[in-house]
Amino acid sequence: MKEPEKNEIKRLSDQLDALNRKELQLLESGDSEKLGTLLKEKETLVTEIERLRNQRVEKLSVEAQKLQKLPFHREITKKEQANLGALKKSVRGLVVVHPMTALGRVMGLQVMTGFAKNAF
């Protein structure tokens, strides 16, 4: 499940890379008029990418705060990780966060952690 911000950041980054390649060609040819418009376009892309990244981090931090407010959280053991489907079925509303995901990095997790309303 990809969020729309991530897709838009990817698309804009690809456009920015293309503009960077064009910039080299324009510098070699010496066309200053086209170079000026290219630099303006580049600047707008950079600001939009930065805005989207900030929006994505804000969205992740809000989600992290919601998870932190859940009353029960603990590390998921290796045995439970092996049969995660059964664990999720036995504990309703369990949310498992891996430390290598974007949400896990925002939360500063070191191990796979489960969050739930009820003790598990």
URMOBEL-V935283 format. One record per residue. N is the residue number from 1. PSI is psi in degrees with one decimal (* if undefined). D_LAST is the distance of its C-alpha to the last C-alpha in whole Angstrom. Layout:
N_PSI_D_LAST, N_PSI_D_LAST
This chain:
1_109.8_26, 2_139.5_29, 3_152.9_30, 4_-31.2_33, 5_-41.5_34, 6_-42.5_33, 7_-41.4_36, 8_-38.7_38, 9_-42.3_38, 10_-45.3_38, 11_-44.8_41, 12_-35.1_43, 13_-38.4_43, 14_-41.3_44, 15_-39.9_47, 16_-39.8_47, 17_-41.9_48, 18_-40.3_51, 19_-36.0_52, 20_-39.0_52, 21_-39.0_54, 22_-36.0_56, 23_-41.3_57, 24_-42.2_58, 25_-40.5_61, 26_-33.9_62, 27_-38.6_63, 28_-39.2_65, 29_-23.5_67, 30_21.0_67, 31_95.8_66, 32_-29.5_66, 33_-48.7_65, 34_-33.8_63, 35_-38.2_61, 36_-45.3_61, 37_-36.0_59, 38_-41.6_57, 39_-37.2_56, 40_-44.2_55, 41_-39.7_53, 42_-42.3_51, 43_-41.4_50, 44_-37.9_49, 45_-41.6_47, 46_-43.5_45, 47_-38.4_45, 48_-41.1_43, 49_-43.9_41, 50_-41.3_40, 51_-44.1_39, 52_-37.7_37, 53_-42.9_35, 54_-39.7_34, 55_-40.5_33, 56_-43.1_31, 57_-40.3_29, 58_-43.1_29, 59_-42.1_27, 60_-37.6_25, 61_-33.2_25, 62_-43.5_24, 63_-38.6_21, 64_-39.7_20, 65_-38.1_20, 66_-42.9_18, 67_-38.4_15, 68_-26.7_16, 69_-17.0_16, 70_139.4_12, 71_-29.8_11, 72_132.3_8, 73_141.9_8, 74_167.1_9, 75_141.6_11, 76_122.3_10, 77_164.2_12, 78_-37.8_15, 79_-40.7_14, 80_-34.6_11, 81_-33.0_14, 82_-31.1_16, 83_58.8_15, 84_-33.5_13, 85_-44.5_14, 86_-38.0_12, 87_-43.3_9, 88_-33.5_10, 89_-36.0_12, 90_-28.0_9, 91_104.1_7, 92_136.1_10, 93_14.2_11, 94_131.6_9, 95_120.5_12, 96_129.4_12, 97_123.6_15, 98_140.9_17, 99_-17.8_20, 100_-5.3_23, 101_166.9_23, 102_-40.9_25, 103_-41.4_22, 104_-38.4_20, 105_-39.8_24, 106_-38.0_24, 107_-15.6_21, 108_32.1_22, 109_147.7_19, 110_-25.1_20, 111_162.8_17, 112_126.8_15, 113_142.3_12, 114_140.8_9, 115_135.0_9, 116_165.2_8, 117_-30.5_9, 118_155.8_6, 119_144.0_4, 120_*_0
